[in-house]
């Protein structure tokens, strides 16, 4: 069976970096909900217009918009495997995902939580400002909102995946290479367990 990996963690915890490395090594599609929403906003689509203010304030976009933004991810999961980055961000979204995947006979293989401190978040966001120029990185109040939203709404998601023995906590303070090495060990174990 193709793998379905969920990566989550605080803003700037390294989700996209690790997801891109997984895409490159295993050929699974990288699906970033943040990137998808930013593209929808830029394109001037209806969904983008609805999401714009919410994203710019660092709050969670409602699930109906998230569902519309997802597109054919379940089919992609089935055909190539997929790495979700920034989705699901709360239990309701995890349930939506489980249902979508069940319809194509797949399921979440593992959820990787990248753990970093608040100071690291601040430092990394400051240093990526000049590179990516994301509007939600510019204002420290918005960054603070994103951290709070993560702690209040997203962190409880751990329990959901922990109860299914699918949660893996990783030290996001380590180097990109060290974290990726650990992730690859987890992935190899998944393959051993499922023998495919
Ligand atoms: P980061 O994790 O660095 O904050 P992302 O690019 O993952 O950045 O997300 C940027 C913003 O997009 C979030 O602050 C939120 O407003 C919106 N967003 C992304 N994913 C979701 C989601 N699954 N549910 C609701 N809103 C989301």
Boltz pocket constraint, residues with backbone or C-beta under 6 A from the ligand:
constraints:
  - pocket:
      binder: B
      contacts: [[A, 9], [A, 10], [A, 11], [A, 12], [A, 33], [A, 34], [A, 35], [A, 37], [A, 54], [A, 55], [A, 56], [A, 58], [A, 59], [A, 60], [A, 61], [A, 62], [A, 66], [A, 85], [A, 86], [A, 87], [A, 88], [A, 89], [A, 93], [A, 136], [A, 146]]
      max_distance: 6.0
